[in-house]
Amino acid sequence: MTNRRYHQFLISLFQRNREYPPTCSFTRTFQVAKLQIHTALHFGVPTEDILELLNANPDCAAVLDVNGKLPIQVAMDKKRDIAVISRLLLYSLPFTTRGDIKDFPGGPNMWIHVLTDTNDEYVEAVDYVLSQFLKESHDSIEAVDHIKLLAECRDRLGRSALDVSTPKCKHAIMSSMLFNSRYELKNRHPEHQSATCVLHLAEDHNENHQLVALKIMRNKDQFYR
């Protein structure tokens, strides 16, 4: 079997695994197939094929190999492309991009490891994860709430992810947590709300944390009046 056909075979297994219910008699076979992501990472399957495997079955990011390693750990060991690391990091979190809690081996450990122990090698991957959380949120305020979940994850000593992050990773998180990358809202709920606007109190990080009032208009034409 050529490398390309082998890659296609892996992809077909991942796709079939998604089609069958957990009680299917083929489940065990396809659970084993999930481990092929480790093999693909280890033996240099091209980035585009790895990403296709992950698109077909994101849950494989939570599978441990015989050495107890997650796919993202194998990818880091093998110095895989940052696009692969970024996608695996997104799937290796204890939260979905919608802010829902999910079961992941080790909880936030992998996320905190990337933020603290990799000498900023994966800042681009951190930026990618934050951008996906922002993209999937309904609005900027909800996005800030979801980013805070990542910032407030705790390590084994009870320290928050934000507190133990390297300066570059901390900057990336803080920028994402600010409304319009500038304002830190004092309260999730507005101080005032009407049919045409909402009013929030916030600290302006571009002006020495000065307290300001943000009047957010519902319609653009009302803003310019």
Number of C-alpha atoms within 10 A of each C-alpha: 7 7 10 12 10 13 19 15 13 21 23 14 20 26 16 14 22 15 9 13 10 12 8 10 10 13 16 12 11 18 16 12 17 24 18 21 25 22 14 21 23 16 9 12 17 16 16 11 17 22 16 16 24 20 15 19 19 19 15 24 24 20 19 16 17 9 6 9 13 22 27 23 18 19 21 16 11 13 13 18 12 18 16 22 23 20 20 25 22 22 21 28 25 23 20 16 22 16 19 10 13 12 11 18 16 12 18 20 19 19 21 22 14 20 26 18 12 13 13 17 12 18 20 16 23 23 15 19 22 22 15 15 23 23 14 15 17 10 10 17 17 17 25 24 17 24 22 18 15 23 21 15 19 18 17 8 6 9 12 16 26 22 14 18 21 18 15 14 24 20 13 17 23 18 18 23 25 21 16 12 15 18 23 22 22 14 10 12 13 16 13 11 13 9 7 11 16 16 16 19 20 20 19 20 15 10 11 8 13 11 16 16 14 18 15 15 16 13 10 9 8 10 12 7 5
